[in-house]
Amino acid sequence: MSEKVLLQVKDLHTSFNVPSGEVRSVNGVSLTVNRGEVVGIVGESGSGKSVTAYSIMQILEKPGRVIGGSIRFEDKEMLNIPHKQLQKIRGQRMAIVFQDSMSSLNPVWTIGNQLREVIKVHQNAPIVQAEYQKITTAKKKLKNKEGDLKTLKAELKKARRNYKEFIDNRCLEMLQLVGINEPEKRLKQYPYEFSGGMLQRIMIAMALMCEPDLIIADEPTTALDVTIQAQILELLLSIQQKMKMGIIIITHDLGVVAQVCDRVNVMYAGRIVESGSVRDIFYNPQHEYTKGLLNSIPKLNVKVDRLEPIVGNPVDVFRLPNGCSFAPRCASCMQVCLQRYPEHFPVTEDGTHTTACFKYVKTMLEKKKISEGEFQTYLNSCAEGNKAFKEISRLDVYEALLDYQKAKKVYSEVKNQDISKEEKEIYKYRAAEQRQNYFRAKRDLALAKKTYRDSKSEKLSIDKNDVRKKVHHHKVEVAAFAKGMSRVDFDAYLADLIICTSPVNAAITKNDVMAYKKTFHEAVKKHWKKKYKTLSEKVEALNDIDELRYAYDRAVLDLKWKKYIEKKLVATRTSLTKIYLKKNGLRKGDVV
């Protein structure tokens, strides 16, 4: 296996903005694929495996979008390149096999037409470029009338006929390669005339039409019986060995991983929690989630009454934990797991096997394989909470906007100049890159503002469960201390409890909220009317507006909380008074 790096993904973040909130489907994924290597991504449904594949291929449907990270294919950054250049790579150099072959194929087109379309879309692929160039040359000669018109038309007709024959021969060759009998007959058939296994073979043939260097197989054995699964996997391996290509196999079946993969990445809640060779992962797993996956597989040499499940429920993607995503389900969870997300730590000396688990690092410290200083350095490198983006100011956003406008202006000036097409593409690419930088800066600023507001507020939402717990605690307290207490003392005690229960400004009123709102709106109007002399002055004014907006939001939440507390404590006061009267053998009208 060649060690040349084919694909390198670093700190990839993909999110979906839906009405319910932002879903971080991919949250800091990093992986590497070498030429001639089979890499597996394994994890339960909903862990972000397929979204990772679509992010690499850049075929995400809205509202999904890549919001951070780097995808390099043969040392070429994929996230910022123009669409035309991306199209030359996607399909020609990189291809994907989708998991649902029936819905991926057009039901009203024959298999032959769908295979031919792949070649026609990627006419610049090296394998078809020579044949297509003959048609282009013949058209040019005919247009310029370079010779006898009859001869030129005959040349063009012959080039087109040869090109069509070349495409048909290529389609037949690919169908034979993937093991489909009677390929001439199959080209004229429709998808509904094929079985699931045959359709999967056709999807693989479509991916191989332009001889790509990398194939991503997304659940290639889904909904297939065991025999067909084995045939598809054997087919992928034989093609990979013939063409020396890299393959990423996405699956939730550990048996598939053990059979075909060289290296494995275990994924949970949008993150890779452990990475290593197949032997390392299966015989020396270090992350608790990896161990749970392996323990849930039935073993032929061990008799058990029931399989061992992974306790707890999958993480809520709308509310990811502050620390390790697996912490709520982990039997070995420590305090640090709830506060920080663990970075990958090498298990083997060569660094090919890594795990993101505090328990493993703590074990290494206890065994004295690492020093206390190394342990502290590792802890400091782990981000607090889910903070995945750098701090950014509003000034940075304005600078990014100015760079974008400058690059756009330069491109508009050179667009009509007499320079080569390649030079124009370079200026266009620079403008597109600056545009991407500007939108990323805007996104980072929005996240920074949200983090700032959260840090300034102890409670930005009403937590009703917290109130219920406090009320229950008060009932227990009253039941323990109410006996023998005078009514005056009890009323004073009850008033103290009510004051302690409310964590917000109890004196807030609706008029106060309206005053905050008015101040905020006046500041915004003043901002739009004023002409600032310097950019820093404008930034300072906008930061002041942010502070006023925060104060208004805080007042609105305080008022909501106060109303809920008042409503809840009317019932609580009655309930506690009943406990007091019962403990002292009194009735409602009695006075002590």
HELIX and SHEET records of a PDB file:
HELIX    1   1 LYS A   49  MET A   57  1                                   9    
HELIX    2   2 HIS A   83  ILE A   89  1                                   7    
HELIX    3   3 SER A  101  SER A  104  1                                   4    
HELIX    4   4 ILE A  111  VAL A  121  1                                  11    
HELIX    5   5 PRO A  126  ASN A  144  1                                  19    
HELIX    6   6 LEU A  149  LEU A  177  1                                  29    
HELIX    7   7 PRO A  183  ARG A  186  1                                   4    
HELIX    8   8 PRO A  191  GLU A  193  5                                   3    
HELIX    9   9 GLY A  196  LEU A  208  1                                  13    
HELIX   10  10 VAL A  226  MET A  243  1                                  18    
HELIX   11  11 LEU A  254  VAL A  260  1                                   7    
HELIX   12  12 VAL A  278  TYR A  283  1                                   6    
HELIX   13  13 GLU A  288  ASN A  295  1                                   8    
HELIX   14  14 ALA A  327  ARG A  329  5                                   3    
HELIX   15  15 GLN A  335  GLN A  339  1                                   5    
HELIX   16  16 PHE A  358  GLU A  366  1                                   9    
HELIX   17  17 GLU A  372  SER A  381  1                                  10    
HELIX   18  18 ARG A  394  VAL A  414  1                                  21    
HELIX   19  19 LYS A  421  LYS A  456  1                                  36    
HELIX   20  20 LYS A  464  PHE A  481  1                                  18    
HELIX   21  21 ARG A  487  THR A  501  1                                  15    
HELIX   22  22 LYS A  510  LYS A  529  1                                  20    
HELIX   23  23 LEU A  535  LYS A  583  1                                  49    
SHEET    1   A 4 GLY A  21  ASN A  34  0                                        
SHEET    2   A 4 VAL A   5  VAL A  18 -1                                        
SHEET    3   A 4 GLY A  64  PHE A  73 -1                                        
SHEET    4   A 4 LYS A  76  GLU A  77 -1                                        
SHEET    1   B 8 MET A  94  VAL A  97  0                                        
SHEET    2   B 8 LEU A 214  ASP A 218  1                                        
SHEET    3   B 8 GLY A 246  THR A 251  1                                        
SHEET    4   B 8 VAL A  38  VAL A  42  1                                        
SHEET    5   B 8 ARG A 263  TYR A 268  1                                        
SHEET    6   B 8 ARG A 271  SER A 277 -1                                        
SHEET    7   B 8 THR A 354  THR A 355 -1                                        
SHEET    8   B 8 PHE A 345  PRO A 346 -1                                        
END                                                                             
